[in-house]
Amino acid sequence: MPRAARRLLIAAVVAVAAVLAVASVVSAATTVSLRASKTKLAFNHKTLTAKHGKVTLVMANPSGLPHAIAVEGHGVDKKGKTVNKGGTSRVAVTLKKGTYTFYCPVDGHKAAGMKGKLIVS
């Protein structure tokens, strides 16, 4: 292979690798799943972890009570849709590194202990 062609091929490979690396960083997102308790005002996890950037919390509700998922802290306060038994509540937020609170925003549920820590690294 001629020297110029080989250099062109190497440059093309490096360019493609760079584009793929940037695309993976840009599209990096974290999805964290949890569940409401069937019998009490609680989640199945007290602590969750995620990478900084776009984070989606997905909460399944097997309970006979309505529940939702929400995130607050560091200027963020976003709530997902309240769902009944068999439903799934989602909340998507862009988070910086730090500790946040996830909770159920249905009246009285957070005060009754339906909350936990979300640690973003």
C-alpha positions as CSV (number, residue, x, y, z in Angstrom):
1,M,0.0,0.0,0.0
2,P,1.4,3.4,-0.9
3,R,2.5,5.6,2.0
4,A,-0.1,8.3,1.3
5,A,-2.9,5.8,1.2
6,R,-1.8,4.3,4.5
7,R,-1.7,7.7,6.1
8,L,-5.2,8.5,4.8
9,L,-6.5,5.2,6.1
10,I,-5.0,5.8,9.5
11,A,-6.5,9.3,9.6
12,A,-9.9,7.9,8.7
13,V,-9.8,5.3,11.4
14,V,-8.7,7.8,14.0
15,A,-11.6,10.2,12.9
16,V,-14.2,7.4,13.2
17,A,-12.9,6.4,16.6
18,A,-13.2,10.0,17.8
19,V,-16.7,10.4,16.5
20,L,-17.8,7.1,18.2
21,A,-16.2,8.2,21.5
22,V,-18.0,11.5,21.5
23,A,-21.3,9.9,20.6
24,S,-21.0,7.5,23.5
25,V,-20.3,10.3,25.9
26,V,-23.2,12.4,24.6
27,S,-25.7,9.6,24.7
28,A,-24.6,8.3,28.1
29,A,-27.6,8.1,30.4
30,T,-28.4,6.1,33.5
31,T,-31.7,4.3,34.2
32,V,-32.4,3.2,37.7
33,S,-35.3,0.9,38.5
34,L,-37.1,0.6,41.9
35,R,-40.4,-0.6,43.2
36,A,-43.0,0.7,45.7
37,S,-43.7,-1.8,48.5
38,K,-46.9,-3.8,48.2
39,T,-47.9,-3.4,51.8
40,K,-46.3,-0.3,53.3
41,L,-45.3,3.3,52.4
42,A,-41.7,2.4,51.3
43,F,-39.5,1.7,48.3
44,N,-37.6,-1.5,47.9
45,H,-34.3,0.5,48.1
46,K,-33.3,3.3,50.5
47,T,-30.2,4.2,48.5
48,L,-29.7,4.4,44.7
49,T,-26.6,5.3,42.7
50,A,-26.2,6.9,39.2
51,K,-23.6,8.5,37.0
52,H,-23.9,12.3,36.5
53,G,-25.8,13.4,33.4
54,K,-29.3,12.3,32.3
55,V,-30.8,10.0,35.0
56,T,-34.2,8.3,34.7
57,L,-35.8,6.8,37.7
58,V,-38.4,4.1,36.8
59,M,-40.7,3.0,39.7
60,A,-43.1,0.1,39.4
61,N,-46.2,0.2,41.6
62,P,-47.5,-3.2,42.8
63,S,-49.4,-1.5,45.7
64,G,-53.1,-0.9,45.9
65,L,-52.3,2.7,46.8
66,P,-51.3,5.4,44.2
67,H,-47.6,6.3,44.1
68,A,-45.1,8.3,42.0
69,I,-41.4,9.0,41.9
70,A,-39.7,12.3,42.3
71,V,-36.2,13.8,42.7
72,E,-35.1,16.9,44.6
73,G,-31.9,18.6,45.7
74,H,-29.3,21.0,44.3
75,G,-32.0,23.1,42.7
76,V,-33.8,20.1,41.1
77,D,-37.4,19.3,42.1
78,K,-39.1,17.1,39.5
79,K,-42.0,14.7,39.8
80,G,-43.2,11.8,37.8
81,K,-46.8,10.9,37.0
82,T,-48.8,9.3,39.9
83,V,-49.9,5.8,39.0
84,N,-52.2,3.1,40.5
85,K,-51.5,-0.6,41.0
86,G,-49.6,-2.1,38.0
87,G,-48.5,1.3,36.7
88,T,-45.0,2.7,36.2
89,S,-44.0,6.2,37.2
90,R,-40.9,7.8,35.5
91,V,-38.9,10.9,36.1
92,A,-36.0,12.0,33.9
93,V,-33.6,14.7,35.2
94,T,-30.1,15.9,34.4
95,L,-28.0,15.7,37.6
96,K,-24.6,16.9,38.6
97,K,-22.5,15.0,41.1
98,G,-23.9,15.1,44.6
99,T,-26.6,13.6,46.9
100,Y,-30.3,14.0,46.1
101,T,-33.5,12.8,47.6
102,F,-35.9,10.5,45.7
103,Y,-39.4,10.3,47.2
104,C,-43.1,9.6,46.6
105,P,-44.8,13.0,46.1
106,V,-48.3,11.7,46.9
107,D,-49.6,13.7,49.9
108,G,-48.2,12.3,53.2
109,H,-46.1,9.5,51.7
110,K,-42.7,11.3,51.9
111,A,-43.5,12.4,55.5
112,A,-44.4,8.7,56.3
113,G,-40.9,7.6,55.2
114,M,-41.3,6.9,51.5
115,K,-38.0,8.4,50.5
116,G,-34.4,7.6,50.0
117,K,-30.9,8.9,48.9
118,L,-29.8,9.1,45.3
119,I,-26.0,9.4,45.1
120,V,-24.7,10.8,41.8
121,S,-21.0,10.3,41.0
